[in-house]
């Protein structure tokens, strides 16, 4: 009996030990579940904060900030995301010790890695002697590498504020508003981050000129702008306005073909941008294509085509005897000389394949804009700037033909149209465009 009592006592003791151990195990399991859950939640929080911090650091990268300044910006974003006691490390490509993740070759990319470490204190695990753990997360942010094409109007009207004769103001670099355009464009180029960004310069008048292919050299891009001049007035020929009398067309007596006198080849400028961006010698992956198109009027000229030595300009848009160069706004004859564009109130888009007799300079510009937008499936954004009164109140034809075209072009690639009353507004416009160029998470 005594032996049995001893055995029963031992069994009770063992049961108590087992219960105690089970309770500790259960407590440890509950603590593990709760604390591991907290770790996952905190890690997700840290990860989101690091993503935001990498974008912040990348944005600082575009502004020529030091590593210390980028680290401060990244840390501040982590704090704003509610991550306490955090430490951040910011890294960029070091050519002396290249990191393959940051030194993307063969083309430079603006990559910034942010690595952050945060301490997580446990609530239940200290029972087991585990008090905290460290979490580490990293993200690589990228300030988009830009391939920028400036497409600038240099037709003779770009000297209109200086007497209108480019031959007198070009030698002294005093053609206005062109000099205001040049200054604003140079300031914009100076805000790009070479050699990570690249810039090209295309100009248009009667023709189209690729003044500078994409370059990663700031000085080369600035020199291309510095060497631009305003296109001189067309000579005689081609601009002779010779009367063309058609006895079979009594609606248009004494017509004069204006196509030798027009100089705003917007469609050619868009074609030039497409040529630059599609050049296989300059293609790079993951860059953002940015086109900035500036003009002071509506499309009235195209490149020469077979059978059209001065480009597309249907005879029903030619100058009439009753429509002279001083016709006032509101005069009913004003709409009868749209100069290579549709008559106001009868504006339609014509396809050359189906209606070649009415295909005009505006149709050509619209087609070139469509072709540019469809050039690639990569990121592209197009900004258009209408400078001066002629964009919204064109002398001949539909008054706002210039604005409508520029709005159409900008809408094709998620861009914006800007109206600038004069060159003094251009600095703010180019600054706003610079702010619209975005950053993105790379990894």
C-alpha positions as CSV (number, residue, x, y, z in Angstrom):
1,X,0.0,0.0,0.0
2,X,2.8,2.4,0.9
3,X,4.5,1.7,-2.4
4,X,1.3,2.4,-4.3
5,X,0.9,5.8,-2.4
6,X,4.4,6.7,-3.3
7,X,3.8,5.9,-6.9
8,X,0.6,7.9,-7.0
9,X,2.4,10.9,-5.5
10,X,5.1,10.6,-8.1
11,X,2.4,10.4,-10.9
12,X,0.8,13.6,-9.6
13,X,4.1,15.4,-9.5
14,X,4.9,14.3,-13.0
15,X,1.5,15.5,-14.2
16,X,2.0,18.8,-12.6
17,X,5.4,19.1,-14.4
18,X,3.8,18.0,-17.7
19,X,1.0,20.6,-17.3
20,X,3.6,23.3,-16.4
21,X,5.6,22.4,-19.4
22,X,2.6,22.3,-21.6
23,X,1.5,25.7,-20.3
24,X,5.0,27.1,-21.1
25,X,4.9,25.5,-24.5
26,X,1.4,26.9,-25.1
27,X,2.5,30.3,-23.9
28,X,5.6,30.1,-26.2
29,X,3.4,29.0,-29.1
30,X,1.0,31.9,-28.5
31,X,3.9,34.3,-28.1
32,X,5.5,32.9,-31.3
33,X,2.3,33.4,-33.3
34,X,1.7,36.9,-31.9
35,X,5.3,38.1,-32.2
36,X,5.9,36.5,-35.6
37,X,2.7,38.1,-36.8
38,X,4.0,41.4,-35.5
39,X,7.3,40.8,-37.4
40,X,5.4,40.3,-40.7
41,X,3.3,43.4,-40.1
42,X,6.4,45.4,-39.2
43,X,8.3,44.1,-42.2
44,X,5.5,45.0,-44.6
45,X,5.4,48.4,-43.0
46,X,9.2,48.7,-43.4
47,X,9.1,47.6,-47.0
48,X,6.5,50.2,-47.9
49,X,8.6,52.8,-46.2
50,X,11.7,51.8,-48.0
51,X,9.9,51.9,-51.3
52,X,8.8,55.5,-50.6
53,X,12.3,56.3,-49.3
54,X,14.0,55.0,-52.5
55,X,11.7,57.3,-54.6
56,X,12.5,60.2,-52.4
57,X,16.3,59.5,-52.7
58,X,15.9,59.1,-56.4
59,X,14.2,62.5,-56.7
60,X,17.1,64.0,-54.7
61,X,19.5,62.3,-57.2
62,X,18.0,64.3,-60.0
63,X,18.7,67.5,-58.1
64,X,22.5,66.8,-57.7
65,X,22.2,66.1,-54.0
66,X,25.0,64.5,-52.0
67,X,24.7,61.0,-50.5
68,X,24.3,62.6,-47.1
69,X,21.4,64.7,-48.3
70,X,19.8,61.7,-50.0
71,X,20.2,59.6,-46.8
72,X,18.5,62.4,-44.8
73,X,15.6,62.5,-47.2
74,X,15.2,58.7,-47.2
75,X,15.3,58.6,-43.4
76,X,12.8,61.3,-43.1
77,X,10.4,59.4,-45.4
78,X,10.8,56.3,-43.2
79,X,10.0,58.3,-40.1
80,X,6.9,59.8,-41.9
81,X,5.8,56.2,-42.6
82,X,5.8,55.6,-38.8
83,X,8.9,53.5,-38.6
84,X,10.7,54.2,-35.3
85,X,14.4,53.9,-34.5
86,X,15.3,53.3,-38.1
87,X,18.7,53.6,-39.8
88,X,19.0,54.0,-43.5
89,X,21.9,53.5,-45.9
90,X,21.7,55.1,-49.4
91,X,24.0,53.8,-52.2
92,X,24.5,54.8,-55.8
93,X,26.8,53.5,-58.5
94,X,30.5,53.8,-57.6
95,X,32.6,53.5,-60.8
96,X,35.6,52.5,-58.6
97,X,33.8,49.6,-57.0
98,X,30.9,48.9,-59.4
99,X,27.8,47.1,-58.0
100,X,26.1,45.3,-60.9
101,X,22.7,46.1,-59.4
102,X,23.4,49.8,-59.4
103,X,25.9,50.2,-62.3
104,X,23.6,49.2,-65.2
105,X,25.6,48.9,-68.4
106,X,26.1,49.9,-71.1
107,X,23.9,52.9,-70.5
108,X,23.9,54.9,-67.3
109,X,20.8,54.7,-65.2
110,X,19.9,56.9,-62.2
111,X,19.6,54.0,-59.6
112,X,19.6,54.6,-55.8
113,X,19.4,51.7,-53.3
114,X,18.0,52.4,-49.9
115,X,18.6,49.7,-47.2
116,X,16.9,50.3,-43.8
117,X,17.1,48.4,-40.6
118,X,14.5,48.6,-37.8
119,X,14.4,47.0,-34.3
120,X,11.2,45.0,-33.4
121,X,10.6,44.3,-29.7
122,X,8.7,41.2,-28.8
123,X,5.7,41.1,-26.4
124,X,5.7,37.4,-25.4
125,X,9.0,35.9,-26.5
126,X,11.0,37.4,-23.6
127,X,9.5,34.6,-21.6
128,X,11.8,32.4,-23.6
129,X,14.6,34.9,-23.3
130,X,14.2,36.4,-26.8
131,X,13.6,40.1,-26.5
132,X,13.9,41.6,-30.0
133,X,15.0,41.1,-33.6
134,X,16.2,43.3,-36.4
135,X,14.4,43.6,-39.7
136,X,16.2,44.8,-42.9
137,X,14.5,45.8,-46.2
138,X,15.9,47.4,-49.3
139,X,14.5,48.9,-52.5
140,X,16.1,50.4,-55.6
141,X,14.5,53.6,-56.8
142,X,15.1,55.0,-60.2
143,X,14.9,58.5,-61.4
144,X,13.8,57.9,-64.9
145,X,16.6,58.3,-67.5
146,X,15.3,60.9,-69.9
147,X,15.7,61.0,-73.7
148,X,14.5,64.6,-74.4
149,X,13.8,66.0,-77.8
150,X,13.2,69.7,-78.1
151,X,11.2,70.5,-81.3
152,X,11.3,74.2,-81.8
153,X,9.8,76.5,-84.4
154,X,12.3,78.8,-86.1
155,X,10.1,80.1,-88.8
156,X,10.4,83.8,-89.7
157,X,7.6,84.8,-87.4
158,X,9.9,84.0,-84.5
159,X,11.4,87.4,-85.3
160,X,8.0,89.2,-85.3
161,X,8.8,91.2,-82.1
162,X,12.0,92.5,-83.6
163,X,10.7,94.0,-86.8
164,X,9.9,90.7,-88.5
165,X,13.1,90.5,-90.6
166,X,15.4,87.7,-89.4
167,X,18.3,88.9,-91.5
168,X,18.7,92.0,-89.4
169,X,18.4,90.4,-85.9
170,X,20.1,87.0,-86.5
171,X,23.6,88.5,-86.6
172,X,23.1,90.2,-83.2
173,X,21.1,87.3,-81.6
174,X,18.3,89.8,-80.9
175,X,15.4,88.1,-82.7
176,X,12.4,88.0,-80.4
177,X,10.5,86.0,-79.3
178,X,13.1,83.5,-80.5
179,X,15.8,84.6,-78.0
180,X,13.3,84.1,-75.2
181,X,12.6,80.6,-76.5
182,X,16.4,79.9,-76.7
183,X,17.0,81.1,-73.1
184,X,14.1,79.0,-71.7
185,X,15.2,75.9,-73.6
186,X,18.8,76.3,-72.3
187,X,17.6,76.6,-68.7
188,X,15.6,73.4,-69.2
189,X,18.7,71.6,-70.6
190,X,20.7,72.8,-67.6
191,X,18.1,71.1,-65.3
192,X,18.7,67.7,-66.9
193,X,21.1,65.3,-65.3
194,X,23.8,64.4,-67.8
195,X,25.1,61.8,-68.6
196,X,22.1,59.9,-67.2
197,X,19.8,62.1,-69.3
198,X,20.2,62.8,-73.0
199,X,18.9,65.7,-75.1
200,X,18.4,66.3,-78.8
201,X,17.4,69.4,-80.8
202,X,15.1,69.5,-83.8
203,X,13.9,72.6,-85.5
204,X,11.4,73.3,-88.3
205,X,10.6,76.0,-90.7
206,X,9.9,75.1,-94.4
207,X,12.0,72.1,-93.7
208,X,13.0,70.0,-90.7
209,X,16.5,70.1,-89.2
210,X,18.0,67.6,-86.8
211,X,20.4,70.1,-85.2
212,X,21.6,67.6,-82.6
213,X,21.1,63.9,-82.2
214,X,20.6,62.5,-78.6
215,X,23.7,63.4,-76.6
216,X,24.7,62.8,-73.0
217,X,27.0,65.9,-73.1
218,X,25.4,69.0,-71.7
219,X,27.8,71.4,-73.5
220,X,27.0,69.8,-76.9
221,X,23.3,70.2,-76.4
222,X,23.7,73.8,-75.3
223,X,25.9,74.6,-78.2
224,X,23.3,73.2,-80.6
225,X,20.8,75.7,-79.1
226,X,23.3,78.5,-79.2
227,X,23.9,78.0,-82.9
228,X,20.3,78.2,-84.0
229,X,19.0,81.1,-86.1
230,X,15.6,82.2,-87.3
231,X,14.7,81.1,-90.8
232,X,14.9,84.0,-93.3
233,X,12.0,85.1,-95.4
234,X,11.5,82.9,-98.4
235,X,12.9,84.5,-101.6
236,X,11.2,85.0,-104.9
237,X,10.9,82.2,-106.0
238,X,9.5,80.3,-104.2
239,X,7.4,83.0,-102.6
240,X,6.0,84.9,-105.5
241,X,2.2,84.6,-105.0
242,X,1.9,84.5,-108.8
243,X,-1.8,84.6,-109.8
244,X,-3.2,81.4,-111.2
245,X,-6.4,82.0,-113.1
246,X,-8.6,79.0,-113.6
247,X,-11.5,79.8,-115.9
248,X,-13.1,76.4,-115.0
249,X,-13.3,77.3,-111.3
250,X,-15.3,80.6,-111.0
251,X,-15.4,80.3,-107.2
252,X,-11.7,81.0,-107.0
253,X,-10.8,83.7,-109.6
254,X,-7.3,85.0,-109.5
255,X,-6.0,82.4,-107.1
256,X,-2.4,82.7,-105.8
257,X,-0.6,79.7,-104.5
258,X,0.8,80.5,-101.0
259,X,2.7,77.2,-100.5
260,X,6.0,78.8,-101.4
261,X,5.6,81.4,-98.7
262,X,4.5,79.3,-95.7
263,X,7.1,78.3,-93.1
264,X,5.4,76.5,-90.2
265,X,6.1,72.8,-90.8
266,X,4.8,71.3,-87.6
267,X,4.4,67.9,-89.1
268,X,8.0,67.9,-90.3
269,X,9.1,68.8,-86.7
270,X,7.2,65.8,-85.4
271,X,8.7,63.6,-88.0
272,X,12.2,64.8,-87.0
273,X,11.5,63.8,-83.3
274,X,10.4,60.3,-84.5
275,X,13.6,60.0,-86.5
276,X,15.8,60.9,-83.6
277,X,14.1,58.6,-81.1
278,X,13.9,55.6,-83.5
279,X,17.6,55.8,-84.5
280,X,19.0,52.4,-83.6
281,X,22.4,54.0,-82.8
282,X,20.9,55.8,-79.8
283,X,18.2,53.5,-78.5
284,X,18.4,52.5,-74.8
285,X,16.0,50.5,-72.7
286,X,14.0,51.8,-69.8
287,X,14.4,55.5,-70.7
288,X,11.5,57.9,-70.7
289,X,10.9,59.6,-74.0
290,X,10.0,63.3,-73.6
291,X,9.1,65.5,-76.5
292,X,8.6,69.3,-76.1
293,X,7.1,70.9,-79.1
294,X,7.0,74.7,-79.3
295,X,5.4,76.8,-82.1
296,X,4.0,80.3,-82.5
297,X,1.3,79.4,-85.1
298,X,-0.7,76.8,-86.9
299,X,0.5,74.2,-89.4
300,X,0.7,75.6,-92.9
301,X,3.6,73.7,-94.6
302,X,4.9,70.2,-95.1
303,X,8.0,68.6,-96.6
304,X,8.1,68.4,-100.4
305,X,6.3,65.4,-101.8
306,X,6.2,64.0,-105.4
307,X,3.9,66.3,-107.3
308,X,3.9,68.8,-104.4
309,X,7.2,70.7,-104.6
310,X,6.1,73.0,-101.7
311,X,4.2,70.4,-99.8
312,X,0.5,69.7,-99.4
313,X,-1.6,72.8,-99.9
314,X,-4.9,72.2,-101.7
315,X,-6.1,74.8,-104.2
316,X,-9.3,75.5,-102.2
317,X,-7.0,76.9,-99.4
318,X,-5.1,79.3,-101.7
319,X,-5.1,83.1,-101.5
320,X,-7.9,84.8,-103.4
321,X,-8.0,88.2,-105.0
322,X,-10.6,89.2,-102.4
323,X,-8.4,87.9,-99.5
324,X,-5.3,90.1,-99.0
325,X,-2.7,90.0,-96.2
326,X,-4.3,92.7,-94.2
327,X,-7.8,91.2,-94.0
328,X,-9.3,92.0,-90.5
329,X,-10.8,89.5,-88.1
330,X,-14.5,89.1,-88.6
331,X,-14.5,89.9,-92.3
332,X,-16.4,87.2,-94.1
333,X,-13.7,86.8,-96.6
334,X,-11.2,86.0,-93.9
335,X,-12.3,82.4,-93.8
336,X,-11.9,81.9,-97.5
337,X,-8.1,81.9,-97.3
338,X,-7.1,79.5,-94.6
339,X,-3.6,79.0,-96.2
340,X,-3.0,75.3,-96.5
341,X,-5.6,74.4,-93.9
342,X,-9.4,73.8,-93.8
343,X,-11.9,76.7,-94.0
344,X,-13.4,77.6,-90.6
345,X,-16.6,75.8,-90.0
346,X,-15.7,73.1,-92.5
347,X,-12.8,71.5,-90.7
348,X,-12.4,67.8,-91.4
349,X,-9.6,65.4,-91.4
350,X,-8.6,64.0,-94.7
351,X,-6.8,60.8,-95.5
352,X,-4.4,61.1,-98.4
353,X,-5.2,57.7,-99.7
354,X,-8.9,58.5,-100.1
355,X,-9.0,62.3,-100.5
356,X,-5.6,63.5,-101.9
357,X,-7.1,66.7,-103.4
358,X,-8.0,68.0,-99.9
359,X,-5.1,66.6,-97.9
360,X,-3.4,69.7,-96.3
361,X,-0.7,70.7,-93.9
362,X,-2.9,70.2,-90.9
363,X,-3.7,66.6,-91.9
364,X,0.0,66.0,-92.5
365,X,0.8,67.2,-88.9
366,X,-1.9,65.1,-87.4
367,X,-0.7,62.0,-89.3
368,X,2.9,62.6,-88.1
369,X,1.7,63.0,-84.5
370,X,-0.1,59.7,-84.7
371,X,3.0,58.0,-86.1
372,X,5.1,59.4,-83.3
373,X,2.7,58.2,-80.6
374,X,2.7,54.7,-82.1
375,X,6.5,54.6,-82.6
376,X,7.1,52.4,-79.5
377,X,5.4,50.8,-76.5
378,X,7.8,52.4,-74.1
379,X,7.0,55.3,-71.8
380,X,6.5,58.5,-73.7
381,X,5.2,61.9,-72.8
382,X,4.6,64.9,-75.2
383,X,4.3,68.5,-74.1
384,X,3.2,71.2,-76.5
385,X,3.6,75.0,-76.1
386,X,1.7,77.5,-78.1
387,X,3.5,80.9,-78.1
388,X,1.7,84.1,-78.8
389,X,-1.6,85.2,-80.2
390,X,-1.4,83.4,-83.6
391,X,-1.9,80.0,-81.9
392,X,-5.3,80.9,-80.6
393,X,-6.3,83.6,-83.0
394,X,-4.7,82.7,-86.3
395,X,-5.0,85.4,-89.0
396,X,-6.3,83.0,-91.7
397,X,-8.8,80.2,-91.4
398,X,-10.0,78.7,-88.2
399,X,-8.8,81.1,-85.4
400,X,-7.7,78.4,-82.9
401,X,-6.4,75.9,-85.4
402,X,-2.9,76.0,-83.8
403,X,-4.2,75.4,-80.3
404,X,-6.5,72.5,-81.4
405,X,-3.5,70.8,-83.1
406,X,-1.2,71.2,-80.1
407,X,-3.9,69.9,-77.7
408,X,-4.4,66.9,-80.0
409,X,-0.6,66.1,-80.0
410,X,-0.3,66.4,-76.2
411,X,-3.2,64.2,-75.6
412,X,-1.7,61.4,-77.6
413,X,1.0,60.7,-75.0
414,X,-0.4,61.8,-71.6
415,X,1.2,65.2,-71.9
416,X,-0.1,68.7,-71.5
417,X,-0.7,71.7,-73.7
418,X,0.6,75.1,-72.4
419,X,-0.4,78.5,-73.8
420,X,2.2,81.2,-73.4
421,X,1.2,84.8,-74.1
422,X,4.8,85.8,-74.6
423,X,8.3,84.5,-74.1
424,X,8.4,85.8,-70.5
425,X,6.0,82.9,-69.5
426,X,8.3,80.2,-71.0
427,X,10.6,79.8,-68.0
428,X,7.7,78.8,-65.7
429,X,6.3,76.5,-68.4
430,X,9.6,74.6,-68.8
431,X,10.0,74.4,-65.1
432,X,6.5,72.9,-64.7
433,X,7.4,70.4,-67.4
434,X,10.5,69.4,-65.5
435,X,8.4,68.7,-62.4
436,X,6.1,66.4,-64.4
437,X,8.9,64.0,-65.2
438,X,8.5,61.2,-62.7
439,X,10.4,58.7,-60.7
440,X,9.6,55.0,-60.3
441,X,10.4,51.9,-58.3
442,X,12.9,49.7,-60.2
443,X,13.0,46.6,-58.0
